[in-house]
Amino acid sequence: MNNTTLDYYNHNAERFTSGTLDVQFTAVQDRFLGYLAPGARILDYGCGSGRDSRYFLSKGYQVEACDGSEEMVKIATKTAGIAVKQMLFEELNETARYDGIFACASILHVPSKALPEIFRRLKRAVKKDGIVYVSFKYGTFEGERNGRYFTDLTEEGLQKILTAADPAHPFVVVDQWISGDARPGRADEKWLNAILQ
C-alpha cells in the first residue's frame, strides 16, 4: 500500500470508521463463515475499523487482525477488543496458520503489479484446505481516487492475477459474486467478491 493511502487512513480514521462500522454486512460475513468449521482461526487482513473481527469473535471464531494504518489499528483494537497488529500487506509471513483469511476491501489498495506477490503470501499463510475472501471495486480502473490508490478488478482481471501469482497451482475460485455497496446511498457502486481455496 502506498504512503498516500496510509496517510489518508491515518488522517481520516474517525470519519472512515463512522461510515463503515455499523454497516449491515452479515450476508458477506456469514457466506465466508459458511466455508469454515466452528472455532476456526481467521486473519482479518486489513481490518479497518475492526467491524468484521468483532463479528467473527462474537460467533466464537479465533481471530487475529492487522492493518497498515496506525490510527485504524487503535480504533480496531477498541472495536474488536483484541490486540490488532500494525502490519503492511507485504509483511505477512506466516505458513499454514489460518483456516480463513478475510481481506474485505483491503488489498484493493495494492497496485496490480504487486498483487501476485500478495496472493502468494496469502496462499502460504492459509492452511491446505483453507479459504481466502477478497473484494475489489468492480471494473478496470487503476490509480488514485479521492486520496487513495485503487486497483479495480473484473472476474477476468482477478483470474489473471491469481494465475500470475502461481501458474502451476493457482487459487481456485470456489464462490464469486457481484454486490452493490452496503453503505447507505451507494448501492449503485458494484463490488467483485470472491472466495478462493
CYANA upper distance limits for C-alpha pairs under 8 A (distance plus 0.5 A):
  1 MET  CA      5 THR  CA      7.18
  1 MET  CA      6 LEU  CA      7.60
  1 MET  CA     88 LEU  CA      7.70
  1 MET  CA     89 PHE  CA      7.78
  1 MET  CA    109 HIS  CA      6.34
  1 MET  CA    110 VAL  CA      5.63
  1 MET  CA    111 PRO  CA      8.09
  1 MET  CA    149 TYR  CA      8.38
  2 ASN  CA      6 LEU  CA      7.07
  2 ASN  CA    109 HIS  CA      8.43
  2 ASN  CA    110 VAL  CA      8.14
  2 ASN  CA    149 TYR  CA      7.82
  3 ASN  CA      7 ASP  CA      6.43
  4 THR  CA      8 TYR  CA      6.65
  4 THR  CA    147 GLY  CA      7.24
  4 THR  CA    148 ARG  CA      6.85
  4 THR  CA    149 TYR  CA      8.14
  5 THR  CA      9 TYR  CA      6.97
  5 THR  CA    109 HIS  CA      7.97
  5 THR  CA    147 GLY  CA      7.08
  5 THR  CA    148 ARG  CA      4.98
  5 THR  CA    149 TYR  CA      6.55
  6 LEU  CA     10 ASN  CA      6.62
  6 LEU  CA     68 GLY  CA      7.41
  6 LEU  CA     69 SER  CA      6.15
  7 ASP  CA     11 HIS  CA      6.51
  7 ASP  CA     69 SER  CA      8.32
  8 TYR  CA     12 ASN  CA      6.37
  8 TYR  CA     13 ALA  CA      8.48
  8 TYR  CA    147 GLY  CA      6.84
  8 TYR  CA    148 ARG  CA      7.16
  9 TYR  CA     13 ALA  CA      5.66
  9 TYR  CA     16 PHE  CA      8.04
  9 TYR  CA     69 SER  CA      6.69
  9 TYR  CA     71 GLU  CA      7.79
  9 TYR  CA     72 MET  CA      7.45
 10 ASN  CA     69 SER  CA      6.30
 10 ASN  CA     70 GLU  CA      7.01
 10 ASN  CA     71 GLU  CA      5.59
 10 ASN  CA     72 MET  CA      7.32
 11 HIS  CA     71 GLU  CA      8.44
 12 ASN  CA     16 PHE  CA      6.41
 13 ALA  CA     17 THR  CA      6.52
 13 ALA  CA     71 GLU  CA      6.59
 13 ALA  CA     72 MET  CA      6.27
 13 ALA  CA     75 ILE  CA      8.40
 14 GLU  CA     18 SER  CA      6.73
 15 ARG  CA     19 GLY  CA      6.94
 16 PHE  CA     20 THR  CA      6.89
 16 PHE  CA     49 SER  CA      8.48
 17 THR  CA     21 LEU  CA      5.86
 17 THR  CA     48 GLY  CA      8.18
 17 THR  CA     49 SER  CA      5.96
 18 SER  CA     22 ASP  CA      8.02
 19 GLY  CA     23 VAL  CA      8.08
 19 GLY  CA    183 ARG  CA      7.94
 20 THR  CA     49 SER  CA      7.98
 20 THR  CA     51 ARG  CA      8.43
 20 THR  CA    183 ARG  CA      7.62
 21 LEU  CA     49 SER  CA      6.72
 21 LEU  CA     50 GLY  CA      8.21
 21 LEU  CA     51 ARG  CA      5.99
 22 ASP  CA     51 ARG  CA      8.13
 23 VAL  CA    182 ALA  CA      7.12
 23 VAL  CA    183 ARG  CA      6.63
 24 GLN  CA    182 ALA  CA      7.48
 25 PHE  CA     29 GLN  CA      6.83
 25 PHE  CA    182 ALA  CA      7.44
 26 THR  CA     30 ASP  CA      6.13
 27 ALA  CA     31 ARG  CA      6.62
 28 VAL  CA     32 PHE  CA      6.78
 29 GLN  CA     33 LEU  CA      6.75
 29 GLN  CA     52 ASP  CA      7.79
 29 GLN  CA     56 PHE  CA      8.46
 30 ASP  CA     34 GLY  CA      6.46
 31 ARG  CA     35 TYR  CA      7.83
 32 PHE  CA     36 LEU  CA      7.90
 32 PHE  CA    133 TYR  CA      7.34
 32 PHE  CA    195 ILE  CA      7.87
 33 LEU  CA     37 ALA  CA      8.35
 35 TYR  CA    131 ILE  CA      7.93
 36 LEU  CA     40 ALA  CA      6.85
 36 LEU  CA     99 ASP  CA      7.56
 36 LEU  CA    100 GLY  CA      7.62
 38 PRO  CA     60 GLY  CA      7.69
 38 PRO  CA     61 TYR  CA      7.18
 39 GLY  CA     60 GLY  CA      6.03
 39 GLY  CA     61 TYR  CA      4.64
 39 GLY  CA     62 GLN  CA      6.47
 40 ALA  CA     61 TYR  CA      5.94
 40 ALA  CA     62 GLN  CA      6.50
 40 ALA  CA     98 TYR  CA      8.42
 40 ALA  CA     99 ASP  CA      6.41
 40 ALA  CA    100 GLY  CA      8.04
 41 ARG  CA     61 TYR  CA      6.75
 41 ARG  CA     62 GLN  CA      5.11
 41 ARG  CA     63 VAL  CA      6.36
 41 ARG  CA     64 GLU  CA      8.25
 41 ARG  CA     97 ARG  CA      8.37
 41 ARG  CA     98 TYR  CA      5.81
 41 ARG  CA     99 ASP  CA      5.81
 41 ARG  CA    100 GLY  CA      7.04
 42 ILE  CA     61 TYR  CA      7.60
 42 ILE  CA     62 GLN  CA      6.58
 42 ILE  CA     63 VAL  CA      5.38
 42 ILE  CA     64 GLU  CA      6.75
 42 ILE  CA     98 TYR  CA      6.21
 42 ILE  CA     99 ASP  CA      6.55
 42 ILE  CA    100 GLY  CA      5.32
 42 ILE  CA    101 ILE  CA      6.02
 42 ILE  CA    102 PHE  CA      7.68
 43 LEU  CA     63 VAL  CA      6.42
 43 LEU  CA     64 GLU  CA      5.35
 43 LEU  CA     65 ALA  CA      6.04
 43 LEU  CA     66 CYS  CA      8.29
 43 LEU  CA     98 TYR  CA      7.08
 43 LEU  CA    100 GLY  CA      7.02
 43 LEU  CA    101 ILE  CA      5.22
 43 LEU  CA    102 PHE  CA      6.64
 44 ASP  CA     52 ASP  CA      7.88
 44 ASP  CA     53 SER  CA      6.81
 44 ASP  CA     63 VAL  CA      7.66
 44 ASP  CA     64 GLU  CA      6.72
 44 ASP  CA     65 ALA  CA      5.04
 44 ASP  CA     66 CYS  CA      6.94
 44 ASP  CA    101 ILE  CA      6.57
 44 ASP  CA    102 PHE  CA      5.40
 44 ASP  CA    103 ALA  CA      6.83
 45 TYR  CA     65 ALA  CA      6.60
 45 TYR  CA     66 CYS  CA      6.07
 45 TYR  CA     67 ASP  CA      7.20
 45 TYR  CA     89 PHE  CA      8.16
 45 TYR  CA    101 ILE  CA      7.16
 45 TYR  CA    102 PHE  CA      6.33
 45 TYR  CA    103 ALA  CA      5.43
 45 TYR  CA    104 CYS  CA      8.10
 45 TYR  CA    106 SER  CA      7.72
 46 GLY  CA     65 ALA  CA      7.88
 46 GLY  CA     66 CYS  CA      6.05
 46 GLY  CA     67 ASP  CA      4.83
 46 GLY  CA     68 GLY  CA      7.37
 46 GLY  CA     89 PHE  CA      8.06
 46 GLY  CA    103 ALA  CA      6.79
 46 GLY  CA    104 CYS  CA      7.88
 46 GLY  CA    106 SER  CA      5.71
 46 GLY  CA    107 ILE  CA      7.94
 47 CYS  CA     51 ARG  CA      8.14
 47 CYS  CA     52 ASP  CA      7.72
 47 CYS  CA     53 SER  CA      7.72
 47 CYS  CA     65 ALA  CA      6.53
 47 CYS  CA     66 CYS  CA      6.34
 47 CYS  CA     67 ASP  CA      6.06
 47 CYS  CA     76 ALA  CA      7.71
 47 CYS  CA    103 ALA  CA      8.14
 47 CYS  CA    104 CYS  CA      8.12
 47 CYS  CA    106 SER  CA      8.10
 48 GLY  CA     67 ASP  CA      6.87
 48 GLY  CA     72 MET  CA      6.12
 48 GLY  CA     73 VAL  CA      7.79
 48 GLY  CA     76 ALA  CA      7.02
 49 SER  CA     72 MET  CA      6.49
 49 SER  CA     73 VAL  CA      8.13
 49 SER  CA     75 ILE  CA      6.33
 49 SER  CA     76 ALA  CA      5.13
 49 SER  CA     79 THR  CA      7.42
 50 GLY  CA     54 ARG  CA      6.63
 50 GLY  CA     65 ALA  CA      8.36
 50 GLY  CA     75 ILE  CA      7.78
 50 GLY  CA     76 ALA  CA      4.57
 50 GLY  CA     77 THR  CA      7.57
 50 GLY  CA     79 THR  CA      6.11
 50 GLY  CA     80 ALA  CA      6.00
 51 ARG  CA     55 TYR  CA      6.96
 51 ARG  CA     76 ALA  CA      8.00
 51 ARG  CA     79 THR  CA      7.35
 51 ARG  CA     80 ALA  CA      7.53
 52 ASP  CA     56 PHE  CA      6.67
 53 SER  CA     57 LEU  CA      6.58
 53 SER  CA     63 VAL  CA      6.96
 53 SER  CA     64 GLU  CA      8.25
 53 SER  CA     65 ALA  CA      7.41
 53 SER  CA     80 ALA  CA      6.36
 54 ARG  CA     58 SER  CA      6.69
 54 ARG  CA     79 THR  CA      7.18
 54 ARG  CA     80 ALA  CA      4.88
 54 ARG  CA     81 GLY  CA      8.07
 55 TYR  CA     59 LYS  CA      7.00
 56 PHE  CA     60 GLY  CA      7.18
 56 PHE  CA     61 TYR  CA      6.10
 56 PHE  CA     62 GLN  CA      8.29
 56 PHE  CA     63 VAL  CA      7.54
 57 LEU  CA     61 TYR  CA      5.67
 57 LEU  CA     62 GLN  CA      7.03
 57 LEU  CA     63 VAL  CA      6.89
 57 LEU  CA     80 ALA  CA      8.29
 64 GLU  CA     82 ILE  CA      8.43
 64 GLU  CA     84 VAL  CA      7.55
 65 ALA  CA     83 ALA  CA      8.34
 65 ALA  CA     84 VAL  CA      5.64
 65 ALA  CA     85 LYS  CA      6.79
 66 CYS  CA     73 VAL  CA      7.68
 66 CYS  CA     84 VAL  CA      5.90
 66 CYS  CA     85 LYS  CA      5.05
 66 CYS  CA     86 GLN  CA      6.10
 66 CYS  CA     87 MET  CA      6.38
 67 ASP  CA     72 MET  CA      7.38
 67 ASP  CA     73 VAL  CA      6.46
 67 ASP  CA     84 VAL  CA      8.05
 67 ASP  CA     85 LYS  CA      7.10
 67 ASP  CA     86 GLN  CA      5.76
 67 ASP  CA     87 MET  CA      6.07
 67 ASP  CA     88 LEU  CA      7.17
 67 ASP  CA     89 PHE  CA      8.48
 68 GLY  CA     72 MET  CA      8.39
 68 GLY  CA     73 VAL  CA      8.13
 68 GLY  CA     86 GLN  CA      5.88
 68 GLY  CA     87 MET  CA      5.36
 68 GLY  CA     88 LEU  CA      5.15
 68 GLY  CA     89 PHE  CA      7.78
 69 SER  CA     73 VAL  CA      6.69
 69 SER  CA     86 GLN  CA      7.29
 70 GLU  CA     74 LYS  CA      7.04
 70 GLU  CA     86 GLN  CA      6.79
 71 GLU  CA     75 ILE  CA      7.02
 72 MET  CA     76 ALA  CA      6.46
 73 VAL  CA     77 THR  CA      6.47
 73 VAL  CA     84 VAL  CA      6.37
 73 VAL  CA     85 LYS  CA      7.35
 73 VAL  CA     86 GLN  CA      6.68
 74 LYS  CA     78 LYS  CA      7.09
 74 LYS  CA     84 VAL  CA      8.26
 75 ILE  CA     79 THR  CA      6.65
 76 ALA  CA     80 ALA  CA      6.31
 76 ALA  CA     81 GLY  CA      8.31
 76 ALA  CA     84 VAL  CA      7.16
 77 THR  CA     81 GLY  CA      5.95
 77 THR  CA     82 ILE  CA      5.95
 77 THR  CA     83 ALA  CA      6.00
 77 THR  CA     84 VAL  CA      5.78
 78 LYS  CA     82 ILE  CA      7.98
 87 MET  CA     91 GLU  CA      6.78
 87 MET  CA     92 LEU  CA      8.08
 88 LEU  CA     92 LEU  CA      7.90
 89 PHE  CA    107 ILE  CA      8.10
 89 PHE  CA    118 ILE  CA      7.37
 90 GLU  CA    117 GLU  CA      8.32
 90 GLU  CA    118 ILE  CA      6.76
 90 GLU  CA    121 ARG  CA      8.15
 92 LEU  CA    121 ARG  CA      6.87
 92 LEU  CA    122 LEU  CA      8.22
 92 LEU  CA    125 ALA  CA      8.22
 93 ASN  CA    121 ARG  CA      7.20
 93 ASN  CA    125 ALA  CA      7.47
 94 GLU  CA    121 ARG  CA      8.32
 94 GLU  CA    124 ARG  CA      7.26
 94 GLU  CA    125 ALA  CA      5.18
 95 THR  CA    124 ARG  CA      5.65
 95 THR  CA    125 ALA  CA      4.90
 95 THR  CA    126 VAL  CA      7.37
 95 THR  CA    127 LYS  CA      8.19
 96 ALA  CA    124 ARG  CA      6.59
 96 ALA  CA    125 ALA  CA      5.31
 96 ALA  CA    126 VAL  CA      5.23
 96 ALA  CA    127 LYS  CA      4.58
 96 ALA  CA    128 LYS  CA      7.38
 97 ARG  CA    125 ALA  CA      6.10
 97 ARG  CA    126 VAL  CA      6.25
 97 ARG  CA    127 LYS  CA      6.49
 98 TYR  CA    125 ALA  CA      6.81
 98 TYR  CA    126 VAL  CA      5.18
 98 TYR  CA    127 LYS  CA      6.15
 98 TYR  CA    130 GLY  CA      7.47
 99 ASP  CA    126 VAL  CA      6.47
 99 ASP  CA    127 LYS  CA      6.13
 99 ASP  CA    129 ASP  CA      8.06
 99 ASP  CA    130 GLY  CA      5.07
 99 ASP  CA    131 ILE  CA      7.00
100 GLY  CA    126 VAL  CA      7.04
100 GLY  CA    130 GLY  CA      5.98
100 GLY  CA    131 ILE  CA      5.30
100 GLY  CA    132 VAL  CA      6.10
100 GLY  CA    133 TYR  CA      8.32
101 ILE  CA    122 LEU  CA      8.18
101 ILE  CA    126 VAL  CA      7.58
101 ILE  CA    131 ILE  CA      6.96
101 ILE  CA    132 VAL  CA      5.16
101 ILE  CA    133 TYR  CA      6.77
102 PHE  CA    132 VAL  CA      6.48
102 PHE  CA    133 TYR  CA      5.45
102 PHE  CA    134 VAL  CA      7.14
103 ALA  CA    107 ILE  CA      7.12
103 ALA  CA    132 VAL  CA      7.84
103 ALA  CA    133 TYR  CA      6.22
103 ALA  CA    134 VAL  CA      5.35
103 ALA  CA    135 SER  CA      7.41
104 CYS  CA    133 TYR  CA      7.50
104 CYS  CA    134 VAL  CA      6.04
104 CYS  CA    135 SER  CA      5.88
105 ALA  CA    134 VAL  CA      7.63
105 ALA  CA    135 SER  CA      5.71
105 ALA  CA    136 PHE  CA      6.42
105 ALA  CA    137 LYS  CA      8.37
106 SER  CA    134 VAL  CA      8.49
106 SER  CA    135 SER  CA      8.11
107 ILE  CA    115 LEU  CA      8.31
107 ILE  CA    134 VAL  CA      8.16
107 ILE  CA    135 SER  CA      8.47
107 ILE  CA    136 PHE  CA      8.31
108 LEU  CA    135 SER  CA      7.76
108 LEU  CA    136 PHE  CA      5.86
108 LEU  CA    137 LYS  CA      7.94
108 LEU  CA    150 PHE  CA      6.08
108 LEU  CA    151 THR  CA      5.69
108 LEU  CA    152 ASP  CA      7.21
109 HIS  CA    148 ARG  CA      7.81
109 HIS  CA    149 TYR  CA      5.76
109 HIS  CA    150 PHE  CA      5.18
109 HIS  CA    151 THR  CA      6.64
110 VAL  CA    114 ALA  CA      6.95
110 VAL  CA    115 LEU  CA      6.73
110 VAL  CA    149 TYR  CA      7.82
110 VAL  CA    150 PHE  CA      7.40
110 VAL  CA    151 THR  CA      7.08
111 PRO  CA    115 LEU  CA      6.98
111 PRO  CA    142 GLU  CA      8.05
111 PRO  CA    143 GLY  CA      8.45
111 PRO  CA    149 TYR  CA      8.08
111 PRO  CA    150 PHE  CA      7.67
111 PRO  CA    151 THR  CA      6.48
112 SER  CA    116 PRO  CA      8.22
112 SER  CA    142 GLU  CA      8.34
112 SER  CA    151 THR  CA      6.65
112 SER  CA    161 ILE  CA      8.27
114 ALA  CA    118 ILE  CA      7.25
115 LEU  CA    119 PHE  CA      6.71
115 LEU  CA    161 ILE  CA      7.36
115 LEU  CA    165 ALA  CA      8.36
116 PRO  CA    120 ARG  CA      6.74
116 PRO  CA    161 ILE  CA      6.16
116 PRO  CA    162 LEU  CA      7.09
116 PRO  CA    164 ALA  CA      6.45
116 PRO  CA    165 ALA  CA      4.64
116 PRO  CA    166 ASP  CA      8.42
117 GLU  CA    121 ARG  CA      6.85
117 GLU  CA    165 ALA  CA      6.77
118 ILE  CA    122 LEU  CA      6.77
119 PHE  CA    123 LYS  CA      6.53
119 PHE  CA    162 LEU  CA      7.54
119 PHE  CA    165 ALA  CA      6.66
120 ARG  CA    124 ARG  CA      6.74
120 ARG  CA    165 ALA  CA      6.27
120 ARG  CA    166 ASP  CA      7.61
121 ARG  CA    125 ALA  CA      6.64
122 LEU  CA    126 VAL  CA      6.73
122 LEU  CA    132 VAL  CA      8.12
123 LYS  CA    171 PHE  CA      8.11
126 VAL  CA    130 GLY  CA      5.97
126 VAL  CA    131 ILE  CA      7.51
126 VAL  CA    132 VAL  CA      8.22
129 ASP  CA    197 GLN  CA      6.98
130 GLY  CA    197 GLN  CA      6.53
131 ILE  CA    195 ILE  CA      7.05
131 ILE  CA    196 LEU  CA      5.95
131 ILE  CA    197 GLN  CA      5.15
132 VAL  CA    195 ILE  CA      6.07
132 VAL  CA    196 LEU  CA      5.54
132 VAL  CA    197 GLN  CA      6.97
133 TYR  CA    193 ASN  CA      7.84
133 TYR  CA    194 ALA  CA      6.21
133 TYR  CA    195 ILE  CA      4.97
133 TYR  CA    196 LEU  CA      6.83
134 VAL  CA    193 ASN  CA      6.45
134 VAL  CA    194 ALA  CA      5.99
134 VAL  CA    195 ILE  CA      7.10
135 SER  CA    191 TRP  CA      7.13
135 SER  CA    192 LEU  CA      6.00
135 SER  CA    193 ASN  CA      4.98
135 SER  CA    194 ALA  CA      6.93
136 PHE  CA    151 THR  CA      7.91
136 PHE  CA    152 ASP  CA      6.22
136 PHE  CA    153 LEU  CA      6.53
136 PHE  CA    191 TRP  CA      6.20
136 PHE  CA    192 LEU  CA      5.76
136 PHE  CA    193 ASN  CA      7.25
137 LYS  CA    151 THR  CA      8.21
137 LYS  CA    152 ASP  CA      5.43
137 LYS  CA    153 LEU  CA      6.97
137 LYS  CA    189 GLU  CA      8.19
137 LYS  CA    190 LYS  CA      6.67
137 LYS  CA    191 TRP  CA      4.97
137 LYS  CA    192 LEU  CA      6.56
138 TYR  CA    152 ASP  CA      6.02
138 TYR  CA    153 LEU  CA      5.80
138 TYR  CA    154 THR  CA      6.11
138 TYR  CA    178 ILE  CA      8.38
138 TYR  CA    190 LYS  CA      5.91
138 TYR  CA    191 TRP  CA      5.25
138 TYR  CA    192 LEU  CA      5.74
139 GLY  CA    152 ASP  CA      5.59
139 GLY  CA    153 LEU  CA      5.55
139 GLY  CA    154 THR  CA      5.83
140 THR  CA    151 THR  CA      8.01
140 THR  CA    152 ASP  CA      5.72
140 THR  CA    153 LEU  CA      5.97
140 THR  CA    154 THR  CA      7.16
140 THR  CA    157 GLY  CA      8.29
141 PHE  CA    150 PHE  CA      8.09
141 PHE  CA    151 THR  CA      6.85
141 PHE  CA    152 ASP  CA      5.79
141 PHE  CA    153 LEU  CA      8.20
142 GLU  CA    149 TYR  CA      8.05
142 GLU  CA    150 PHE  CA      6.09
142 GLU  CA    151 THR  CA      5.04
142 GLU  CA    152 ASP  CA      6.55
143 GLY  CA    149 TYR  CA      5.83
143 GLY  CA    150 PHE  CA      5.99
143 GLY  CA    151 THR  CA      7.20
144 GLU  CA    148 ARG  CA      5.83
144 GLU  CA    149 TYR  CA      4.73
144 GLU  CA    150 PHE  CA      6.61
145 ARG  CA    149 TYR  CA      6.67
145 ARG  CA    150 PHE  CA      7.35
153 LEU  CA    157 GLY  CA      5.76
153 LEU  CA    158 LEU  CA      6.47
153 LEU  CA    192 LEU  CA      7.62
154 THR  CA    158 LEU  CA      6.72
154 THR  CA    192 LEU  CA      7.27
155 GLU  CA    159 GLN  CA      6.77
155 GLU  CA    192 LEU  CA      7.89
156 GLU  CA    160 LYS  CA      6.67
157 GLY  CA    161 ILE  CA      6.97
158 LEU  CA    162 LEU  CA      6.73
159 GLN  CA    163 THR  CA      6.64
160 LYS  CA    164 ALA  CA      6.70
161 ILE  CA    165 ALA  CA      6.59
162 LEU  CA    166 ASP  CA      7.08
162 LEU  CA    167 PRO  CA      8.35
162 LEU  CA    170 PRO  CA      6.21
162 LEU  CA    171 PHE  CA      6.74
163 THR  CA    167 PRO  CA      5.24
163 THR  CA    168 ALA  CA      8.48
163 THR  CA    170 PRO  CA      5.89
163 THR  CA    171 PHE  CA      8.37
165 ALA  CA    170 PRO  CA      7.42
166 ASP  CA    170 PRO  CA      5.32
166 ASP  CA    171 PHE  CA      8.29
171 PHE  CA    196 LEU  CA      6.29
171 PHE  CA    197 GLN  CA      6.01
172 VAL  CA    196 LEU  CA      5.91
172 VAL  CA    197 GLN  CA      5.72
173 VAL  CA    194 ALA  CA      7.13
173 VAL  CA    195 ILE  CA      6.44
173 VAL  CA    196 LEU  CA      5.06
173 VAL  CA    197 GLN  CA      7.04
174 VAL  CA    194 ALA  CA      8.15
174 VAL  CA    195 ILE  CA      6.25
174 VAL  CA    196 LEU  CA      6.14
174 VAL  CA    197 GLN  CA      7.09
175 ASP  CA    194 ALA  CA      6.15
175 ASP  CA    195 ILE  CA      5.54
175 ASP  CA    196 LEU  CA      7.65
176 GLN  CA    192 LEU  CA      7.90
176 GLN  CA    193 ASN  CA      6.07
176 GLN  CA    194 ALA  CA      4.81
176 GLN  CA    195 ILE  CA      6.84
177 TRP  CA    192 LEU  CA      6.64
177 TRP  CA    193 ASN  CA      5.81
177 TRP  CA    194 ALA  CA      7.08
178 ILE  CA    190 LYS  CA      7.08
178 ILE  CA    191 TRP  CA      5.97
178 ILE  CA    192 LEU  CA      5.34
178 ILE  CA    193 ASN  CA      6.58
179 SER  CA    190 LYS  CA      6.15
179 SER  CA    191 TRP  CA      5.70
179 SER  CA    192 LEU  CA      7.25
179 SER  CA    193 ASN  CA      7.89
180 GLY  CA    186 ARG  CA      7.92
180 GLY  CA    187 ALA  CA      5.11
180 GLY  CA    188 ASP  CA      6.39
180 GLY  CA    189 GLU  CA      6.04
180 GLY  CA    190 LYS  CA      5.19
180 GLY  CA    191 TRP  CA      6.62
181 ASP  CA    186 ARG  CA      5.96
181 ASP  CA    187 ALA  CA      5.22
181 ASP  CA    188 ASP  CA      7.41
181 ASP  CA    189 GLU  CA      5.89
181 ASP  CA    190 LYS  CA      6.66
181 ASP  CA    191 TRP  CA      7.25
182 ALA  CA    186 ARG  CA      7.58
182 ALA  CA    187 ALA  CA      6.95
183 ARG  CA    187 ALA  CA      7.62
